[in-house]
């Protein structure tokens, strides 16, 4: 059913359950998992060597993190690929979904507080769920 599953991750380890669901779904349909990380660019930073060094360090760290997650995905018998982008996160995730023809986006979402349900309304997962060109699975 889902042949191309996009999983946006940050540099934390809280995405394990989302990656697990994506692997299960990809495995069931013979699909692949695209692990994506977007490095948010800071508007107004000048293009000088110090800024470039900052982004280069972030890129190296991000690649290492994606490779670690990818090794887990591959170890579970699922095909995967890495995508690393720069820019506004929500926009880049939408572009990746369109570029790769994603059938599903699996994203980690914060748990909502029942006494204050609007807390997560501005979260990245909320934005992705509204803007996505395909179904979105929110994993808590």
Secondary structure, 3 states (H helix, E strand, C coil): CCCEEEEECCCCCCCHHHHHHHHHHHHHHCCEEEEEEEECCCCCCCCCHHHHHHHHHHHHHHHHHHHHHHHHHHHCCCEEEEEEEECCHHHHHHHHHHHCCCCEEEEECCCCECCECCCCCCCHHHHHHHHCCCEEEEEC
